[in-house]
Amino acid sequence: MHIDILGEDGTEVEPVGVPGSLADALQDWLGSTGTPDEDVAEFVGRSVEGVTRHREEA
């Protein structure tokens, strides 16, 4: 579980405008070691370096 999907009380919150099943699939894809940093960076609009750094810290 990623900190960005936790509410103030620590419970998981439903992303606005995204069905839960899609959010789960995206989390799985983003968290997979088989998903290249370049693909994630392109999808989320961040630099490859930023994605790599974030994934290493997670």
Helices and strands as residue ranges (DSSP letters): G 3-5, H 20-31, H 37-44, H 48-57
